Amino acid sequence: MTSKQRATLRSMANTLETIIYVGKEGLTDAIVKETYDALEARELIKCAVQNGCELNAKEACAALSERTHAEPVQCIGRRFVLYRESRENKRIQLN
């Protein structure tokens, strides 16, 4: 992914609501499945790490992107953004 594509995705993520929360249990199989399904439906999602979690946002972003085969787009504070092109519902066109 080029820096221009990443910048485009970051600007699109500004208006997104956070839909995935990583809690004190960390990255459970349920969180991974929910993230995978959300990426398939939306392609671009915003996630957050809650206060009781043993992982920080960068660690959670790296682990979750690896397990869901997604691209990490941005990580600021406790929030991070993931992108993966959908197989069936392609919505975002990157040049």
C-alpha positions in Angstrom: 0.0 0.0 0.0 1.4 3.4 -1.0 1.5 6.4 1.3 -1.1 8.2 -0.9 -3.5 5.2 -0.6 -2.9 5.2 3.2 -3.6 8.9 3.4 -6.9 8.4 1.5 -8.0 5.7 3.9 -7.0 7.8 6.9 -9.2 10.7 5.7 -12.1 8.3 5.1 -11.6 6.9 8.6 -12.1 10.3 10.3 -15.8 10.0 10.2 -16.1 6.4 11.1 -17.5 5.2 14.4 -15.5 2.7 16.5 -17.1 -0.7 16.0 -14.5 -3.1 17.5 -13.4 -2.9 21.1 -10.6 -5.0 22.5 -11.3 -5.5 26.2 -9.5 -7.0 29.2 -9.6 -10.5 27.7 -7.4 -9.3 24.8 -7.7 -10.7 21.4 -10.2 -13.6 21.7 -11.4 -15.7 18.8 -14.7 -13.9 19.0 -13.0 -10.5 18.5 -11.0 -11.9 15.6 -14.2 -13.3 13.9 -16.1 -10.1 14.5 -13.3 -8.1 13.0 -13.0 -10.4 10.0 -16.7 -10.2 9.3 -16.7 -6.4 9.7 -13.8 -6.0 7.3 -15.6 -8.2 4.8 -18.7 -6.0 5.1 -17.1 -2.6 5.3 -13.5 -2.9 4.2 -12.4 0.0 6.5 -13.0 -0.2 10.3 -12.0 1.7 13.4 -11.1 -0.2 16.5 -10.2 0.7 20.1 -8.4 -0.8 23.0 -10.1 -0.3 26.4 -8.4 0.6 29.6 -8.3 -2.8 31.2 -6.6 -4.5 28.2 -3.0 -5.8 28.7 -2.2 -4.9 25.0 -1.5 -1.4 23.8 -3.1 -0.1 20.6 0.0 -0.8 18.4 0.3 -4.4 19.7 -3.4 -5.0 19.2 -3.4 -3.5 15.7 -0.4 -5.6 14.6 -1.9 -8.8 16.0 -5.4 -8.2 14.7 -4.2 -7.2 11.3 -2.0 -10.3 11.1 -4.8 -12.7 12.1 -7.4 -11.1 9.8 -5.0 -10.5 6.9 -5.7 -6.8 7.0 -3.6 -3.7 6.4 -3.0 -1.4 9.4 -3.8 2.1 8.3 -3.4 4.3 11.4 -2.8 4.0 15.1 -3.4 7.0 17.4 -3.7 6.7 21.1 -6.0 3.9 21.9 -7.6 3.7 18.5 -6.5 2.1 15.3 -7.9 1.6 11.7 -7.7 -1.5 9.6 -8.4 -2.0 5.9 -8.9 -5.1 3.8 -10.4 -5.3 0.4 -13.7 -7.2 0.5 -14.0 -10.3 -1.7 -17.7 -9.8 -2.4 -18.6 -6.2 -1.4 -15.9 -4.0 -2.9 -16.7 -0.4 -1.9 -13.4 1.5 -1.8 -11.4 2.1 -4.9 -7.7 2.7 -4.3 -5.6 4.0 -7.1 
